[in-house]
Amino acid sequence: MFVKKINKYFSRHPIFNGFIHLLVGVGIGILATYPYIGEHPLRWGIGFIVIGLLGHVYPLIARGK
């Protein structure tokens, strides 16, 4: 049920979908290349991933039109 609602929301909002997945990808990239980022790569990487995961939760609480 949850997955269907998230997929339906993302299919109707492709820009939001791309942005959320971009944030998760940046977070994973920061964690994968941590020596090159500078100070606090773990905080930045986990921060981007958490924002991306929260973006995946948003369709569950958003009202559908």
C-alpha positions in Angstrom: 0.0 0.0 0.0 2.7 2.5 1.0 4.9 1.7 -2.1 1.9 2.2 -4.4 1.1 5.6 -3.0 4.8 6.7 -3.2 5.1 5.4 -6.8 1.9 7.1 -7.8 3.0 10.4 -6.3 6.5 10.2 -7.9 4.9 9.4 -11.3 2.8 12.5 -11.1 5.7 14.8 -9.8 8.8 13.8 -11.9 10.8 16.9 -10.9 10.3 16.2 -7.2 11.2 12.6 -7.9 14.4 13.5 -9.6 15.4 16.0 -6.9 14.8 13.6 -4.1 16.9 10.9 -5.8 19.6 13.4 -6.6 19.9 14.2 -2.9 20.2 10.6 -2.0 22.8 10.1 -4.7 24.8 13.1 -3.5 24.8 11.7 0.0 26.0 8.3 -1.2 28.6 9.9 -3.3 29.9 11.9 -0.4 30.2 8.8 1.7 31.9 6.9 -1.1 34.5 9.6 -1.7 34.8 10.9 1.9 38.6 11.7 1.8 38.0 14.3 -0.9 35.1 16.2 0.7 36.8 18.1 3.5 35.5 18.5 7.0 32.6 16.4 8.3 31.9 14.2 5.3 29.9 11.7 7.4 27.6 14.5 8.6 27.1 15.8 5.1 26.6 12.4 3.6 24.1 11.2 6.2 22.4 14.6 6.1 21.7 14.4 2.4 20.5 10.8 2.7 18.2 11.7 5.6 16.7 14.5 3.6 16.2 12.2 0.7 14.5 9.6 2.8 12.2 12.2 4.3 11.3 13.1 0.7 10.2 9.5 0.2 8.0 9.8 3.3 6.4 13.0 2.2 4.0 11.4 -0.4 2.6 9.3 2.4 1.4 12.4 4.2 0.6 14.6 1.2 -3.0 14.9 0.0 -3.6 13.5 -3.4 -5.6 15.4 -5.9 
